[in-house]
Amino acid sequence: MNALNMILKLREWEEELEKQKFIGILTERQRMEGYLRELEERFRSVGFLKESNSMELLSIYNEMQYLLTRLKEAQEIMQKIDEELQAQRQIYEEAFKERKKIEQLYDRLINTIKMQRQKLEEKLISDVFISRLRS
């Protein structure tokens, strides 16, 4: 019974670690979403060719190129974060299922112990009753 309690506590600890990883990934995802919004805003803010000379056009082109590169990198990072988030979610779900199985095992053990105790008590009462009848 102590072993099951220990296993249950270890599972709870592992589950808490997985929750912390999950929260960390979600935080990173939110940070990347903000970064993507910032890049998209910056991209939208580029003025489009209103009486511009060639230096201004080159500057706009360079800014657009920079923004597109950063946007692509940020999207790739978001995809990796989403993949890691999905993997973490699966790990968390598996840990939760395993914890439930351990809890069910624990409940079965408790019920088995109660039934055995009840049988022993009935046997003890029966033995006491029979011994009094014999006396």
N, C-alpha and C positions, 0 to 999 in steps of 0.2 A: 504494500500500500504506500509506503514511503517512496518506493521507486516510482510509482505512478504519479505521486505528488511532485516528485523531482522532475520527471519528464514533462508534466503539465507546466511547471514553472519555467523550465527551459524553453518550451514551445512558446509560452507567453512572452518570454524575453526575446526570442527570435522574431516573433510577430511584431514586437515593438520596434526592433531594429529595422524590419522590413517597412514598417510604417514611416520611420524616420527617413529611410532611403526614398520612399515614395513621395514624401513631403518635399524632400530636397529636389527631386526631379521636377515636381510641379512648380516649385519656386523658380528653378532654372528655366522652365518653359515660359512662365509668366515674364521673366526678364527678357527672354528672347522675343516674345510677342511685342513687348514695349520697344525693343530695338527694331523689329520689323516695321512697326508703326512709324517710328522716327525716320527710318530710311524711306518709307513710302511718302511721308510728308515732305521730306527733303526733295524727293524726286518730283513731286507735284509742284513744289515751289519754284522749280526752274522755269524762268520766263521763256516763252516761246518766241524767239526770233523777231522781236519788235525793233525795227530799225537798228539792227546789230551789225557791227563791223566784223571782219574775219577773226580778230583776236577774241572778241566776245563769243563768237560762234565756236571757236576752238575751246574756249573755257567752258562753254555750255556742254559741248561734246565730251570733254574730259570729265566734267561733273557727272554727266549721264553714265558714262562708262564706269566711273568709280562706283556710283550708286547701284548700277546693275550688277557689278561684281560683288559688292557687299550684300545686296539683296539675295543673290544666288547662294552665297556662303551662309547667310542667316537661314535661308530656307533649308539648306542641307543640314545645318545644326538642328533646326526644329524637327526635321524628319528623324534624325538620330535620337533626339530627346523623346519623340513620340514612340519610337521603337523600344527604347529603354523603359519608358513609362509602361508600355504594354507588357514587356517582359517582367517588370517589377509587379505589375498588377497580377499577372499569372502566378508569380512566386507567392504573393500575399494570399491569393485565393487558395493555393495549394496548402499553405501553412494553416489557413483558417480551417480547411477541410480536415487536415490532419489533427488539429487541435480538437475539433468536434469528435473525431473518431476516438481520441484519447479520453475525452470526457464521457463518451458513451461506454468505453471500456471501464472507466472508473465507476460509472453508475452501475454497470453490470456487476462489477466486483462488490460494490456496497450491497446490492440486492442479494447476491450470492451469500455474502457474509451474514446478512440479516436472516436469510432462509436457513442457513446452517445453524445459526444461533437459535432460531425458533425451534428447529428440529431437536437441538440439544436440550432446550428448555422443556419441550414436550416429553422427551425421553426421561429427563431428570424428574419431572413431575410424575410421570408414569412409574418410574422406579421407586420413588418415595411412596406413592400410593400403594403399589404392590407390596413393598416392604412393610408398610403399616398393616395391610390386610393379613399378611403372614404372621405378624406379631401377636 
